């Protein structure tokens, strides 16, 4: 029980720090108008470090936090990012060997998928993000920035959990 | 390689639970009662101090970043301004007419559109921004300054939106470019009215259901109608008509309107402390 509380507390702390950084700093640091999505990267990173189950849960929480600050139906980002983090976690679980490069590719893929799912699900609920002229550019830049930030984000995601659950601790 | 049996069950369960939760949230939110507004406002209140302090500390860094990454934008903006200047020179007469018309309307209808209504000056704030176009902006004033949901937000040039969410020290403005921003409008000093809505960033404001009429022509000014139960007060400038299309199916006019306010360069705005009548 104590261990679980520790994991929840650490995860909440990482998500809160990511949220504050996102709102207070990263939102203003766009590349051609597209900024990194720290919360999405944390969700996907949790999936890579701890597997699909935790990826889905942390991705969902990260998405709901983002939902609090965005226009549109509450829950759309949560669902999208949960699915993306779950997928990244599932792939990570099935990888026999991995290294930092593979992690970077996974986090990039998961983040890109998260944005694509977000655009798709939001479109289902009336916000036509799939028709956004910059859709591909947005997905590409978010994926790229997540990959660049992965050396900082993945250790934080690993720090949140109990060591005996880690998928591939020795790296 | 598939996960072993127990994991698959666990995965199915968590995915099902998350999907159900998300769909429930979306459904509750879609009812339009603002069920999540208190939570959203609380989240803003909790993060505002920390993100504000972080924003202040990192402002030199962010400004440098903006200078480096925005160089191309600046060049484009310069180019656009040059083209705009050429266009103004070339269309001197047309422009003068539009300005004169607006000025005349101001005199005739005594439009000092914020006159008589208390206003609050606010600045565009760093804050939540979607990577996709969501036609929202943050401002640095909220309930502490007496702001409420629904209040019109204007610049000197005209209407730019309305307050959609208001927390203690910040608010979110739904911009006039949002397709869900729908208001009643009238054309200049005529009695012709229609329903106007945004159509996206850098796209014209669209006015529909205007009776076919020969009085209306490009260059006419469009203002808020201010009918009873309207979400906007009357006579706020929206823009000028650039194109008129006849919708043969409904035998009405569709007007394309260039917004009078420049949304690309918003810095300081005014919130009119006006709320729609109950």
Interface residues (C-beta under 8 A of the other chain):
Chain A: X19 X20 X21 X23 X24 X25 X27 X28 X29 X30 X31 X32 X34 X35 X37 X52 X53 X56 X57 X60 X64 X65 X67 X68 X69 X70 X71 X72 X73 X74 X75 X76 X78 X79 X82 X83 X86 X90 X93 X94 X115 X118 X119 X122 X125 X127 X129 X132 X135 X138 X142
Chain B: X1 X3 X7 X10 X11 X14 X15 X18 X19 X21 X22 X23 X24 X25 X26 X28 X29 X30 X36 X39 X40 X43 X44 X47 X50 X51 X52 X53 X54 X55 X58 X62 X65 X66 X69 X72 X126 X127 X128 X129 X130 X131 X132 X133 X134 X135 X136 X164 X172 X174
